[in-house]
Structures are given as C-alpha cells and as structure tokens.
Amino acid sequence: MKQIAKMIQEMLKDIEKEKVRIFVVDVSDAPSCRAVVLLFLDYLRDQSMTELAYKEFTLLGKVVRKLDKEAGGTVKLLRGTGFGSMGKSTLEQFAAAFTGLSEMDLPEVQFEIAPPALEIVPVAIFV
C-alpha cells in the first residue's frame, strides 16, 4: 500500500503544476454544465484548499472559453503536463488501473471535460 501511495504522489507532482490547481466545479444555474478553473495557490488565503474542496462557494471570474454540445471539443485537464502528450488509449489504461484498486476509495479518473463546459479565469472567490 505504501508503494502505491508513493507512486500516486510522484504522478501528482507531474500532473499538478507547481502552485497551480485545477478545479472542476458544477455551475449552480446550469446543472448539466461544468466549469474548469485554474487556481494559483499564491492568491489563496488557505493554501491547503480545505475551504474550497467539496464545499459551496461563489466564484467571480471571466469566462475565457465556452463549449456547447453542438460545437464539440473538450477541455483537456492534462494540458501542459507530461501526461498531456500521452495517447487516449494509454490514458484509458492508466485510469483502468486506478479504478481496479479496491483498497482505495478513489473518485472517477477524468482527463477531459465534455461540453457543455466553461473555462474561467477567477477574479475572486467568496466562501
């Protein structure tokens, strides 16, 4: 189990850019729409992000990209990381390996967000 935890930590170092976290949040006014927000830790009051993770908050931001179902395309969550250059089949095998870990209660692994979706640059977050 310790080896698996160490492997996950090493992979997270590559996936997560230093001092930047990607949040995928549900949009309250449009339940089928999700928003992708890049948060820079230097600008957060609570850098452990316990105030934001799995809680409700209000986000004031600028929509920089809107994806409709008709337009197609996705928001790639691994863009700019070492994993971003891997092929889709390799990533699916990777996700299947984590899904098969019965010892750990992990959320579903996602590499991209399908439309309808928004990409937002945050201006302020109200907790």
N, C-alpha and C positions, 0 to 999 in steps of 0.2 A: 504494500500500500504506500509506503514511503517513496518507493521508486516511481510510482505513478504520480504522486503529488509533485515530486521534483521535476518530472518530465513536463507536467502541465505548467508549472511555474516557468520553466525555460521557454516553453512555447509562447506563453503570455508575454514574456519580455519582447519577443519578436512581433507578436500581433499588436500589442499596445505600444503606440509611440510614446516616447518619454514625456511625461507631464501632460498627456492628452488622453481623454477617454471618450469613447463613442457611446452615446445613449440612444436607444431606440424607444420612443415613447408613444403611447396611444394618444390620439387627438380627441379631446372630450366632446367636441361638437360634431365630429365625424367618426363614429366608432370603427368603421372599416379602414380608415386612413391612419398611417403611422408616420411619425416624424423622426428623422435622424439628425442628431445634434452633436457636434464636436465640442467638448468642454475642456478648456485649458485649466489645469489644476491650480496654476498660479493665481487665477482670478476667483477661486472659490474660498469662501470663509472656512468651510470644513473640507479639508483636502482628503479626508477618508471617505467622503461622499455618502456617509450614513444618512444625512439629511435628505438626500435625493433618491437613493436606491430603494425601489419598491414602495415609494410613497407618492402622494399627490403634491404637485407644485404648479405654479403659474410661470410660464416662460414668455418673456417678451423678446422677440427676435425678428430678424429679416429672413424671409423666405428667399433662398437663392436658387432653388430648383423645385419644380412641381412635376410629378409624374402621374399622368392619368392612365386609366386602364387601356384606353384606346391608343395612346401614344406608344405604349410598350416600354421596354427598358427596365432596368432595376437600379437600386442604389447598392453599390458594392461596398461591403463593410470592411474588406481586407485591402482596399486601395491604399497604396503607399507602404505596404508591409512586405516582408519576404514571402508570405503566403499568397499575396495578391497575384503573383506570377504563375502559380500552380494551375493546372488544368482542372476543369469541373469534375472529371471522374476521380482524380486524385483527392480533391477536397471531399467528395462524397464518401470515399473510402475512409478518410480521416474522421468524418462525422460518424460513420457507422461504428468505428472502433470505440468512440466515446459513448455512443448510445448503448453499446453492449456491456458497459461497465455496471454490473448490478450492485456493486459495493457502494457506489456513489450515486447520490440523487442529483444528477446534473440536468439543467434545462436543455431544451432542444437546441442543437447547434445550428446556427444560421450564418450564411456567408453573404447573403444579399437579401434586400427587402424588395418585394414585388409591389407594383402600384395597386392602389393609389398610395402615394408617399410624398413626403416633403423633405427637403434638406434645409435646415435652418441654422443661421449664424446667431447665437444667443447674444442679447444685449443685457438682459437682467433676468434673474430667477428669484421668484418670491416663494418662500417656504411657508 
